[in-house]
Amino acid sequence: MSQMRRGALEYCVLALLARREYYGFELVQELSRVDALLTSEGTIYPLLSRLRREGLVETEWRTSPAGPPRKYYRLTPAGRAALAAFRQQWIAFRQAVDGLLDSLEGETK
């Protein structure tokens, strides 16, 4: 289960960023609302750095009324394209797995 979560986490981050810009800790909070996606800052910041190096997200520092400046992340056009490609692949993968599981369910009855 952890391998599936790890593989999908970056696309979940991209999906959140498709909605709006976030700073890192906001992403951790948003992901933690879904039990299977609970993650830590120690996981999310290296992931965000990699996504930035790959050109899928870009960053901007902004002042914060509640403390030090925050680095906000937003999706780039390449990030949107990567998310769209993943979505198509995910739908096909999910349908294949669901089909297999549904066929097994019929055999166990």
Beta strands, then each sheet from edge to edge (+ up, - down):
strand 1: 22-23
strand 2: 57-64
strand 3: 67-75
sheet 1: 1+ 3- 2+
end
